[in-house]
Amino acid sequence: MKTLLASLCLLICLSSCGGKSKPYIENPYEDRMKDFTHMGVKAMHEERWKSAEHLFVRALQMAQLLSDPSLEARAWYNDAMAWKAMGEFEKAKDALQQDLRISEYHHLTNSAKRAQIQWVLLHDGQGELPTLEKTWHADMALSLGYVLIKQQKFQQAEYAYHYVLQHADDKKSGLLLQARAMLGLAIVSKHIDHTKYIPWTQRALKIFRQVGAPQKTAQTLLMMASDKHYTLKQRKNAAMRAKKIYHVLKNKHAENWAEKILQGMAFFERGEDEK
């Protein structure tokens, strides 16, 4: 009888100590936040800025319910980027201020640096910038490159853009970062002498077409239209294609700008014919 009782006690002990695995506890707010963020990023990739902003606000609400500072800071950052894409710069600054406040208070180093770069960018390059480190994500280096161009520090900007090309992955978000870095390098190359011309705009255009980014495609085409390495016929063709994209997107301001570029080319062409 004593042997039986001892065996039962040992069995109970073993089952209570190591026989059970810890159950997975699902947090619905965390799952919802991930879903809203994922859908918001997808909307940004598809250039649906207003939808992205709405989704990032919902992600922010979930992060606040979770009371997670790192998630809340990132949600504020995403919201700022959506406002920036819409040209609502004051609202973007307000969201970035919230990101900076949370990131600095909770010592979220990279989060604070990412927000600081955007803060300087939204203030026309005025302000203190962090130094590029090897642990940075590619999107931080891309933003840094933009600011350095504003500050006319072209060699440093070139280094930042090449960092993006080396560290961005081949998923859709990574490809977009690479293409945007190529546009930056196209601008930098006009200010730094290189022995070999590199058609960065053509490389970027190929990626934007691949992932489906019509606004960036049109922007790239207009950059090609101003590039003297292409013939006048090629530049006119690029400007006309950009104008068509802006017409479909109902971006009247950009469409008018493309038309002005075409008119300038026509005027130049007439002048050449009269010689």
C-alpha angles and dihedrals in degrees: 000000000000090000091052092050091048091051092050092049091050091050092050090048093051094046092050094046107040109351096085127062119216110265119243110247113205117216107205094197093055091050091048092049091053090048094049091046092049092049091046093053090047090052090050090052088051090048093242093140100171093050089048092052091051091050093047090053089055089049089051091053091052091049090052091051088051090049090220111150096199093052092045092050091051091048090053089050092051090049090051091052091052091051090047091052089054091051092248094134099166091054089047089053091050091053092046090052089058090048092050093047094053095040095050095044093051095039094243094164103186092039090054092048092049091052093044092056091052090046091056091045091054089051094057094262095307114139144048118307129205118238118255111257131192091244094061123116115242094249091061092053090049092054090046090054091055092053093046090055089053088051089048092239092139101166091052089047090052090054091049093051093048087050087058092051090051098046107033114099127229097253118109094268091048093048090052090052090051093049092048089050089053090055088051091051090050089058093044092051090064089062101038121061114236127180091221127046113228117200095224093161092057091050091049092047091055091055095045089053091047095054097034108248107152097175092053090042090057092045090053092048090054089050088053089049089061095044111106091203087079125070119255089251092054092047092050090050091051092050092048091051091049090051091053091052092050090048092055090046089049091233096150096176093055092042090055090049091053089049091053090053090051091049090051090052091049090051091050091047092052090050091053091050092052093056 
